């Protein structure tokens, strides 16, 4: 398995920016990259289900975004550092949540479903004030 550690969360005013990082360690040499076939970002607000934010598929390097964040968030990677990033711009109060990084060990499937991700980080809090 692969271990994931997120960082970069914090408190920011609406309209501001944050960049989250997720460092992978452990069995990172297996599968396509970072010990996975895809990496994703999810978030969970208090009292709500954990929801998809963004993902990157190593097979074709395509990125996918949830509708609420499309155009504002950008997912990228530095494979030499085994790290993925989530650049969040024009943040809104409704973006407030704990953000989780996840790795999928499935070669095929939809990488928008949290059930298809087998390794998770501990999460990092993002709070956007109005």
C-alpha positions in Angstrom: 0.0 0.0 0.0 1.0 3.6 -0.2 0.9 6.2 2.6 -0.4 9.7 1.8 0.1 12.9 3.8 -1.7 16.1 3.0 -0.6 19.6 3.9 -1.3 23.2 2.9 -4.7 23.7 4.5 -5.6 26.8 6.5 -7.9 29.8 6.9 -8.4 32.1 3.9 -10.8 34.8 3.0 -13.3 34.4 0.2 -11.6 35.1 -3.1 -8.3 33.9 -1.8 -6.1 31.0 -2.8 -4.5 27.9 -1.2 -2.4 25.1 -2.6 -2.7 21.7 -1.0 0.0 19.1 -1.3 -0.2 15.3 -1.0 3.0 13.4 -0.6 3.1 9.6 -1.3 5.4 7.1 0.3 5.7 3.4 0.7 5.1 1.2 -2.4 5.3 4.1 -4.8 7.1 2.2 -7.4 4.2 -0.1 -8.2 1.4 0.6 -10.7 1.7 3.6 -13.0 2.9 6.3 -10.5 2.9 6.9 -6.8 1.8 3.3 -6.3 -1.5 3.9 -8.0 -3.4 4.1 -11.3 -5.0 7.4 -10.4 -4.9 10.0 -7.6 -7.8 12.0 -6.4 -8.9 14.8 -4.1 -12.1 14.6 -2.1 -13.6 16.8 0.5 -16.0 16.5 3.4 -17.9 19.3 5.0 -19.5 18.9 8.5 -22.7 16.8 8.2 -22.2 16.0 4.6 -20.9 13.0 2.6 -17.4 12.9 1.3 -17.5 14.2 -2.3 -15.3 14.1 -5.3 -13.2 17.2 -6.1 -10.6 16.3 -8.7 -8.6 13.3 -10.0 -5.8 12.6 -12.4 -5.4 9.3 -14.3 -1.9 8.2 -14.9 -2.7 6.2 -18.0 -3.5 9.2 -20.0 -2.7 12.1 -17.6 -6.2 13.4 -17.9 -7.6 15.4 -15.1 -11.2 15.6 -14.1 -13.0 18.1 -11.9 -16.3 18.3 -10.0 -18.6 20.9 -11.5 -18.5 23.3 -8.4 -14.7 23.6 -8.7 -14.1 23.5 -12.4 -12.3 26.6 -13.6 -11.2 27.5 -10.0 -9.2 24.4 -8.9 -6.3 22.8 -10.7 -4.8 19.4 -9.9 -1.2 18.7 -10.9 1.7 16.4 -10.0 5.4 16.2 -9.6 6.1 12.5 -10.1 9.8 12.9 -9.2 8.7 14.0 -5.7 5.7 11.6 -5.5 3.5 14.5 -4.8 0.2 15.8 -6.2 -1.1 19.3 -5.7 -4.5 21.0 -5.7 -4.3 24.7 -6.5 -7.5 26.4 -5.3 -8.3 29.9 -6.5 -11.2 32.2 -6.0 -12.2 30.2 -2.9 -15.8 30.4 -1.6 -17.2 29.8 1.8 -18.9 26.6 0.5 -15.4 25.2 -0.2 -14.9 24.9 3.5 -14.2 21.2 4.3 -11.6 18.7 5.2 -9.7 17.8 2.0 -8.5 14.3 1.5 -6.0 12.9 -0.9 -6.6 9.4 -2.2 -4.9 6.8 -4.4 -6.7 4.3 -6.5 -5.3 0.8 -7.0 -7.8 -0.1 -9.7 -6.5 -0.2 -13.2 -9.9 0.7 -14.7 -13.0 2.4 -13.3 -14.5 5.7 -12.6 -12.1 7.8 -10.5 -14.9 10.0 -9.3 -16.2 7.5 -6.8 -14.5 7.3 -3.4 -15.2 3.6 -3.3 -12.6 3.1 -6.0 -9.9 4.6 -3.9 -8.1 2.3 -1.5 -5.5 4.6 0.2 -6.4 7.8 2.0 -4.5 10.6 3.8 -5.5 12.0 7.1 -7.0 15.1 5.6 -6.3 18.8 5.9 -8.8 21.5 7.0 -9.6 24.3 4.6 -11.8 27.1 6.0 -13.0 30.0 3.8 -14.4 33.0 5.6 -16.9 35.4 4.0 
